[in-house]
Structure formats: C-alpha cells, structure tokens
Amino acid sequence: MGIVRLGGETAAPDADHGFDAETFKEFISFDVGDGDPIYYHSVGKLYRQPGGEIIAGVEALVSNRLVKMEGNQAEAICRTLVIYRDPDTGEILQEDDGRHIIREYPYICARFELKDRLLVIHTEGLSGPHQNGHYGLAKVSNDKVFAQRSGGRTFFYWTLYGEVETPIGKVWFNEAYNGSTSPDVMVMNRYGTLPAFAGMGDGFMQTTAARIDSYEELPEQLREYVAKHAPSHCAPPADEAEIARLKEEYLGETPPEAPKSAAPEKLSKEQIAEVVGQYFSCLRSMEVDELLELFSEDAMSYDPVGTPPLLVRDKSTNYFRALSSIFEKMALTEDDIFVAGSEAAVRWTGVAKLRSKQEEITFEGVSVFTVNPEGLISGVRSYWDKKGLMSSL
C-alpha cells in the first residue's frame, strides 16, 4: 500500500485559533503528557446510520509519550489499539477463523508547531489490519485545532476529514474531538464509512476518554487482554529504532496477524435462513404468539428504516398484535434470500388488506435480519414505501 496523505494547512497565517505559548504547553501536556508515558482509555459505541442500530461496543487504549519540547515545537510517539466488542455481552468480536476484530496503530509520530495564534499537528503512523491483513502508512497535517478558556478551564476541539480509495471502494470519515482540562477528558465523534466487518455503509462512532497516568490504573480486563494478545501496547514505542523495525515488519508482505483465539460458534447459513423463513410464514398466517417467540427480548425493528425503531417484544406497543388488529392480511413472500455472517437480506413481495376494506394492495421491499447465536432474531431493518402503501389502502 502507498502512503495516504490527509488533511493539510488551510488556515490563514494570521488566523487566531486561541493558542499562545501557555495554551500550547497546556495542550501538549493534555495530549501527550510531560515526558513519562500517559494513557487515554476510551469506551463507546459504533452505530449504523440511518437508524442508530448499535453494531458494536468500542474500547481503545492510547499510549503517548512526549519526547521533545523546545520553544514553539514538540514531538511525541504514540501507539493505539481499538477493540470491537459485542454490544450486549462485551465479548471480543471475531472473524469466522477466530481473528479478533481490532484496529491497531503500531506507532504514530506526532510533531506539534505553534505558529503565532494557531497550532499545526503533523503525524505519521501505521494502521491496520486492512484488506487481506495488510497495514498502511498515513501522513496527516491538521491546522483545524482550536483552544478556548472558560470558567478557569481550557477546552480544545479539532476536526479531521478524509477520503481514501481502497480495493473495495472509496471510504470517508469526519472526526471531531472535544477535550477539556482538568481533569483531562476527551470525546470523539466519527461519522463515515463503517469498517468492513460491519458491512460498510455509513455509520457513527462516539467514545469518551479519560487520561490515566499509570498503566496499573487501567481496567484489569483491558490489561489482561493486552498482556495476552497485544503486549507491545502496554507502552508507547521506545525510540526511533523500534519505529523503524515496526515499519519494516508491518509494511512487509506478511505483517503480524491480528490476535486470534478459538473461533466463535455460529449458526449455519441454513439455520439462519430457516429462522427467517419462519418469520415470513408466521406473518402470513398472523400467528402473533409464534412470531414473537422468534425474537430476542431486546430485538429492535426499523419498519421501515427512517421511522422510529420499535422494541418488538415491548408489551406497551404490542408490535405484531397492533399489526394484526389493523390488517386482515399482511402476507409477505420471499423472492430472494442472501445470508452472510449472522445476517440475512430478503427481497420480498407483499399483499396487504385492511380489515375495514376489501381491496388488496401488492407492494415490495427488502428486509435485513440479524440472528443471534441463540437462533433468535435480534434486529430487523426493512426498506419499503410505507407512505405509498397506506395512501393506496
């Protein structure tokens, strides 16, 4: 993979972004510390857009160390590990072969420069694994960094936008960071293309992070994971020699593999197709009790996507009972079904008839089902013209 270059310096030379010598030093201390390693522990969620379906829990460990501070310039070396977890159980998400679904930045070199009233940050770093397990090298420049004092505290906020061509198409992102001192905390909002494991499309990730000055103060569960699967992430890179070694190692033809453990037990494609088939069969015959039994307790339905989601088994809404009380017939017939991972996409044709009218209306749509390891439907996202159907009826 070639070098990806992002960002740039677009601010006017006399732009006032709120920085001076004191605020510059404060930002450096906040971001990368004062010489000894510091850590930022982040937790949050990854969402699908539109709709807001939670795809994964997100946990990240960032280790930073200031290596040089002279006048209006500073340098630091960093390392980051992002772990994706099951949003319900907290278990590490895995590929079919047992590889952990992570995003790793084995090293990041950061250079900070104060130019009158604005701050410019230049970074170079590895990231991956990407397509076929390979890693890429990115160089980023960013002068969209701002400082503001309020109530005896200092707030920092900065953004980064990028578009990158990949073997599977163009991916884009818009990241917004908001931090404050003291204590040092940070919020990150990321809009953009979802990671490949989430099926691409657009998504939104939000995390909150707290600065921790001692590795031993990090959560025990995270330290245990690092010790077992990613021991280098207990500290930032030691020096330029380690960075040179990491470059050679990760940019080669056979970079280190992602951590791996026993492959998770998953339903077969046939089992998922059978569960989804039962959904359509029960819906055609309006067997409400049997239909509800196909769903997990927390299953959400976006029917259609773009309308507020409903908790399928919420007794206060009686989702399918309300449907059966309005429609004498709501018969959906599967035209095509495609199963991938724990999801099934179904193109269907429907025939609907209100209890108050004799006319039947034919309509069509697509539904995407997520089936959990217990064989229950945990989510449905349907795409059809609800407004058009109701106006026809």
C-alpha positions as CSV (number, residue, x, y, z in Angstrom):
1,M,0.0,0.0,0.0
2,G,1.2,3.5,-0.8
3,I,1.4,6.4,1.7
4,V,-2.0,8.0,2.3
5,R,-1.9,11.8,2.8
6,L,-4.7,13.5,4.6
7,G,-5.6,17.0,5.8
8,G,-3.4,20.0,5.1
9,E,-2.7,23.5,6.2
10,T,-5.6,25.7,5.1
11,A,-5.8,28.4,7.8
12,A,-4.6,31.9,7.1
13,P,-1.2,32.7,8.6
14,D,-2.7,35.3,10.9
15,A,-5.7,33.1,11.9
16,D,-6.5,33.2,15.7
17,H,-7.3,29.8,16.9
18,G,-7.0,30.7,20.6
19,F,-3.4,29.5,21.2
20,D,-0.5,31.3,22.8
21,A,2.7,29.9,24.4
22,E,0.9,29.0,27.6
23,T,-2.0,27.3,25.9
24,F,0.4,25.5,23.6
25,K,2.2,23.9,26.6
26,E,-1.2,23.1,28.2
27,F,-2.3,21.3,25.0
28,I,0.9,19.3,24.8
29,S,0.6,18.2,28.4
30,F,-3.1,17.3,27.8
31,D,-2.5,15.3,24.6
32,V,0.8,13.5,25.1
33,G,2.0,14.3,28.7
34,D,5.2,15.8,30.1
35,G,7.7,13.1,29.4
36,D,6.6,9.9,31.1
37,P,4.0,7.7,29.3
38,I,0.4,8.6,29.7
39,Y,-2.7,6.7,28.6
40,Y,-6.2,7.5,27.3
41,H,-8.8,4.8,27.9
42,S,-11.8,5.2,25.6
43,V,-15.2,3.5,25.7
44,G,-18.1,4.0,23.4
45,K,-20.4,2.6,20.7
46,L,-20.4,2.1,16.9
47,Y,-23.8,2.8,15.3
48,R,-25.3,2.2,11.9
49,Q,-26.8,5.2,10.1
50,P,-29.5,6.0,9.5
51,G,-31.5,4.3,12.3
52,G,-29.0,4.3,15.1
53,E,-28.6,0.5,15.4
54,I,-25.8,-0.4,17.8
55,I,-23.3,-2.5,15.9
56,A,-20.5,-2.9,18.5
57,G,-19.1,-1.6,21.7
58,V,-15.7,0.2,21.3
59,E,-12.8,0.2,23.6
60,A,-9.5,1.9,22.9
61,L,-6.1,2.2,24.6
62,V,-3.9,5.1,23.5
63,S,-0.4,5.4,24.9
64,N,1.5,8.6,24.4
65,R,4.9,10.0,25.4
66,L,6.4,13.4,24.9
67,V,10.0,13.1,23.6
68,K,10.9,16.7,22.8
69,M,9.7,20.2,23.8
70,E,11.6,23.2,22.6
71,G,10.0,26.6,22.3
72,N,7.1,26.5,19.9
73,Q,7.7,22.9,18.8
74,A,7.1,19.5,20.4
75,E,7.4,15.9,19.3
76,A,5.8,12.7,20.7
77,I,5.5,9.0,19.9
78,C,2.3,7.1,20.4
79,R,0.5,3.8,19.9
80,T,-3.2,2.9,19.8
81,L,-5.3,-0.3,20.0
82,V,-9.0,-0.3,19.2
83,I,-11.1,-3.3,20.2
84,Y,-14.6,-4.0,19.0
85,R,-16.9,-5.9,21.4
86,D,-20.3,-7.4,21.3
87,P,-22.6,-4.6,22.5
88,D,-24.6,-6.9,24.8
89,T,-22.0,-9.4,26.2
90,G,-18.8,-7.4,25.9
91,E,-17.1,-10.3,24.3
92,I,-14.4,-9.5,21.6
93,L,-15.9,-9.7,18.1
94,Q,-14.2,-12.2,15.9
95,E,-13.9,-13.2,12.3
96,D,-15.1,-16.7,11.3
97,D,-11.5,-18.0,11.7
98,G,-11.2,-16.7,15.2
99,R,-9.2,-13.5,14.5
100,H,-10.1,-10.6,16.8
101,I,-11.8,-7.6,15.1
102,I,-9.5,-4.8,16.1
103,R,-7.9,-1.7,14.6
104,E,-4.2,-1.2,15.5
105,Y,-1.8,1.7,15.2
106,P,1.6,0.2,16.0
107,Y,3.2,3.6,16.0
108,I,2.3,7.2,15.5
109,C,4.9,10.0,15.4
110,A,3.4,13.4,16.1
111,R,5.0,16.8,15.6
112,F,3.4,20.0,17.0
113,E,4.2,23.5,16.0
114,L,2.8,26.8,17.4
115,K,2.5,29.4,14.6
116,D,1.6,32.7,16.3
117,R,-2.0,32.0,17.4
118,L,-2.6,28.7,15.7
119,L,-1.4,25.1,16.2
120,V,-0.4,22.7,13.4
121,I,-0.1,19.0,14.1
122,H,1.7,16.6,11.7
123,T,1.5,12.9,12.2
124,E,2.9,9.8,10.5
125,G,1.6,6.3,11.5
126,L,0.8,2.8,10.6
127,S,-2.8,1.5,10.7
128,G,-4.5,-1.9,10.1
129,P,-5.2,-4.6,9.5
130,H,-6.9,-3.6,6.2
131,Q,-7.7,-5.7,3.2
132,N,-6.0,-9.1,3.3
133,G,-4.4,-8.3,6.7
134,H,-2.1,-5.6,5.3
135,Y,-1.2,-2.3,7.1
136,G,-1.0,1.2,5.6
137,L,1.1,4.2,6.3
138,A,-0.6,7.6,6.6
139,K,0.7,11.1,6.9
140,V,-1.7,13.8,8.2
141,S,-1.4,17.5,8.7
142,N,-4.1,19.4,10.6
143,D,-4.4,23.1,11.5
144,K,-8.1,22.9,12.5
145,V,-7.3,22.9,16.2
146,F,-8.8,25.4,18.5
147,A,-8.5,26.4,22.1
148,Q,-10.9,28.3,24.4
149,R,-10.8,29.3,28.0
150,S,-14.0,29.3,30.1
151,G,-14.6,29.2,33.8
152,G,-11.0,28.6,34.7
153,R,-10.7,25.6,32.4
154,T,-9.3,25.2,28.9
155,F,-11.2,23.5,26.1
156,F,-9.7,22.1,23.0
157,Y,-11.5,21.0,19.8
158,W,-10.3,19.8,16.5
159,T,-11.6,18.0,13.4
160,L,-10.2,15.9,10.6
161,Y,-11.8,14.9,7.3
162,G,-10.6,12.4,4.8
163,E,-11.5,10.3,1.7
164,V,-9.4,7.3,0.7
165,E,-9.7,5.0,-2.3
166,T,-9.5,1.3,-1.3
167,P,-9.8,-2.0,-3.2
168,I,-13.4,-2.2,-2.1
169,G,-14.3,1.4,-3.0
170,K,-14.0,4.9,-1.5
171,V,-14.2,5.3,2.2
172,W,-14.7,8.6,4.0
173,F,-14.6,9.9,7.6
174,N,-15.2,13.1,9.5
175,E,-13.7,13.0,13.1
176,A,-14.5,15.7,15.7
177,Y,-12.6,15.7,19.0
178,N,-13.5,17.7,22.1
179,G,-11.3,17.8,25.2
180,S,-11.0,19.8,28.4
181,T,-8.7,20.2,31.4
182,S,-8.6,19.5,34.3
183,P,-9.3,16.6,34.6
184,D,-8.1,15.7,31.1
185,V,-11.1,14.1,29.3
186,M,-11.9,13.8,25.6
187,V,-15.0,13.0,23.5
188,M,-14.6,11.7,19.9
189,N,-17.4,11.7,17.3
190,R,-16.7,9.9,14.0
191,Y,-19.0,10.0,11.0
192,G,-18.1,8.0,7.9
193,T,-17.9,4.6,6.2
194,L,-18.3,1.7,8.5
195,P,-15.5,-0.8,8.9
196,A,-15.7,-3.9,6.7
197,F,-16.8,-6.2,9.4
198,A,-20.0,-4.0,9.9
199,G,-20.9,-4.3,6.3
200,M,-19.7,-0.9,5.1
201,G,-22.4,1.7,4.6
202,D,-22.4,4.8,6.7
203,G,-22.0,4.9,10.5
204,F,-21.3,6.9,13.6
205,M,-18.9,6.2,16.4
206,Q,-18.8,8.0,19.7
207,T,-16.3,7.5,22.5
208,T,-15.4,9.2,25.7
209,A,-11.9,9.0,27.1
210,A,-10.1,9.8,30.3
211,R,-6.4,10.4,30.8
212,I,-4.7,7.9,33.1
213,D,-1.1,8.5,34.2
214,S,-0.3,4.9,35.3
215,Y,-0.7,1.7,33.3
216,E,-1.6,-0.1,36.5
217,E,-4.7,2.2,36.9
218,L,-6.2,1.0,33.6
219,P,-9.1,-1.5,33.9
220,E,-8.0,-5.0,34.8
221,Q,-9.9,-6.6,31.9
222,L,-8.1,-4.4,29.4
223,R,-4.7,-5.0,30.9
224,E,-5.3,-8.8,30.8
225,Y,-6.2,-8.5,27.1
226,V,-3.1,-6.5,26.3
227,A,-0.8,-8.9,28.3
228,K,-2.2,-11.9,26.4
229,H,-2.8,-10.6,22.9
230,A,-1.1,-7.3,22.4
231,P,1.8,-6.9,24.8
232,S,3.5,-4.0,22.9
233,H,0.5,-1.8,23.7
234,C,1.5,-1.5,27.4
235,A,3.6,1.5,26.5
236,P,4.3,3.8,23.5
237,P,7.3,2.9,21.2
238,A,10.6,3.2,23.0
239,D,12.6,5.0,20.3
240,E,13.3,5.6,16.6
241,A,14.9,2.2,16.3
242,E,11.7,0.5,17.3
243,I,9.7,2.6,14.9
244,A,12.0,1.6,12.1
245,R,11.6,-2.0,13.0
246,L,7.8,-1.7,13.1
247,K,7.7,-0.1,9.7
248,E,9.7,-2.9,8.2
249,E,7.7,-5.5,10.0
250,Y,4.1,-4.2,9.3
251,L,4.6,-2.9,5.8
252,G,6.1,-6.2,4.6
253,E,4.3,-8.9,2.6
254,T,3.5,-10.9,5.7
255,P,2.7,-8.4,8.5
256,P,1.8,-9.7,12.0
257,E,-1.7,-11.3,12.2
258,A,-4.4,-9.9,14.4
259,P,-4.8,-11.7,17.8
260,K,-6.6,-15.0,17.4
261,S,-8.5,-17.3,19.7
262,A,-11.0,-20.2,19.4
263,A,-13.4,-19.4,16.6
264,P,-16.9,-18.4,17.9
265,E,-19.7,-20.8,17.5
266,K,-22.1,-19.5,14.8
267,L,-25.3,-20.6,13.2
268,S,-25.1,-22.1,9.7
269,K,-26.5,-20.3,6.7
270,E,-29.2,-22.9,6.6
271,Q,-30.2,-22.3,10.2
272,I,-30.4,-18.5,9.7
273,A,-32.4,-19.0,6.6
274,E,-34.8,-21.3,8.5
275,V,-35.4,-18.8,11.3
276,V,-36.1,-16.0,8.7
277,G,-38.4,-18.3,6.8
278,Q,-40.4,-19.0,10.0
279,Y,-40.8,-15.2,10.4
280,F,-42.4,-14.9,6.9
281,S,-44.5,-18.0,7.5
282,C,-45.9,-16.7,10.8
283,L,-46.5,-13.3,9.4
284,R,-48.5,-14.7,6.5
285,S,-50.8,-16.6,8.9
286,M,-50.8,-13.9,11.5
287,E,-49.6,-16.2,14.2
288,V,-48.7,-13.4,16.6
289,D,-47.5,-15.5,19.6
290,E,-45.3,-17.8,17.4
291,L,-44.0,-14.7,15.7
292,L,-42.9,-13.0,18.9
293,E,-41.1,-16.2,20.0
294,L,-38.7,-15.8,17.1
295,F,-37.3,-12.5,18.6
296,S,-34.9,-11.9,21.4
297,E,-36.1,-9.7,24.3
298,D,-34.1,-6.7,23.1
299,A,-34.9,-7.1,19.4
300,M,-35.4,-3.8,17.5
301,S,-37.4,-3.3,14.3
302,Y,-36.9,-0.5,11.9
303,D,-40.0,-0.9,9.8
304,P,-39.3,0.8,7.6
305,V,-35.9,2.3,8.1
306,G,-36.3,6.1,8.6
307,T,-39.2,5.7,11.1
308,P,-38.7,5.4,14.8
309,P,-37.5,1.9,15.9
310,L,-39.7,-0.3,17.9
311,L,-38.8,-2.8,20.6
312,V,-40.6,-5.9,19.1
313,R,-41.5,-7.6,22.4
314,D,-42.4,-4.4,24.3
315,K,-45.9,-5.2,25.8
316,S,-46.8,-1.5,25.8
317,T,-46.6,-1.3,22.0
318,N,-47.7,-4.9,21.1
319,Y,-46.0,-4.5,17.8
320,F,-47.4,-7.5,15.9
321,R,-50.7,-7.5,17.8
322,A,-51.3,-4.0,16.6
323,L,-50.4,-5.0,13.1
324,S,-52.9,-7.9,13.2
325,S,-55.7,-5.7,14.5
326,I,-55.3,-3.3,11.6
327,F,-54.6,-5.7,8.8
328,E,-56.7,-8.7,7.9
329,K,-53.9,-9.8,5.6
330,M,-50.2,-8.9,5.6
331,A,-48.7,-11.7,3.5
332,L,-45.0,-11.3,2.6
333,T,-43.5,-13.9,0.3
334,E,-39.7,-14.3,-0.1
335,D,-38.4,-13.7,-3.6
336,D,-34.7,-13.9,-2.8
337,I,-32.6,-14.5,0.3
338,F,-28.9,-14.0,0.8
339,V,-27.2,-14.9,4.0
340,A,-23.8,-13.5,5.1
341,G,-22.4,-13.8,8.6
342,S,-25.2,-13.5,11.1
343,E,-27.4,-11.5,8.7
344,A,-29.9,-12.4,6.0
345,A,-31.2,-10.0,3.4
346,V,-34.5,-10.9,1.9
347,R,-36.3,-9.3,-1.2
348,W,-40.0,-9.9,-0.8
349,T,-43.4,-9.2,-2.3
350,G,-46.3,-8.4,-0.1
351,V,-50.0,-8.4,-0.3
352,A,-51.9,-6.2,2.3
353,K,-55.6,-5.8,3.1
354,L,-57.1,-3.7,5.8
355,R,-59.9,-5.2,8.0
356,S,-62.1,-2.3,7.1
357,K,-61.7,-2.6,3.3
358,Q,-62.0,-5.3,0.6
359,E,-59.2,-4.2,-1.7
360,E,-55.8,-5.9,-1.6
361,I,-52.7,-4.0,-2.5
362,T,-49.4,-5.5,-3.7
363,F,-46.2,-3.9,-2.6
364,E,-42.5,-4.9,-2.4
365,G,-39.5,-4.3,-0.2
366,V,-36.2,-5.6,1.3
367,S,-35.6,-6.7,4.9
368,V,-32.3,-7.4,6.6
369,F,-32.4,-9.7,9.6
370,T,-29.8,-10.1,12.3
371,V,-29.9,-13.5,14.1
372,N,-28.1,-14.0,17.4
373,P,-26.1,-17.2,18.3
374,E,-29.2,-18.5,20.2
375,G,-31.1,-18.5,16.9
376,L,-33.3,-15.6,17.7
377,I,-33.9,-12.5,15.6
378,S,-32.2,-9.6,17.3
379,G,-32.9,-6.9,14.7
380,V,-34.8,-6.2,11.5
381,R,-34.2,-3.3,9.1
382,S,-36.9,-3.1,6.4
383,Y,-37.0,-0.9,3.3
384,W,-40.4,-0.3,1.7
385,D,-42.7,2.6,0.8
386,K,-45.0,2.7,3.9
387,K,-46.4,6.1,2.9
388,G,-47.3,4.9,-0.6
389,L,-48.9,1.7,0.7
390,M,-51.1,3.5,3.3
391,S,-52.2,6.1,0.8
392,S,-53.2,3.3,-1.6
393,L,-55.2,1.5,1.1
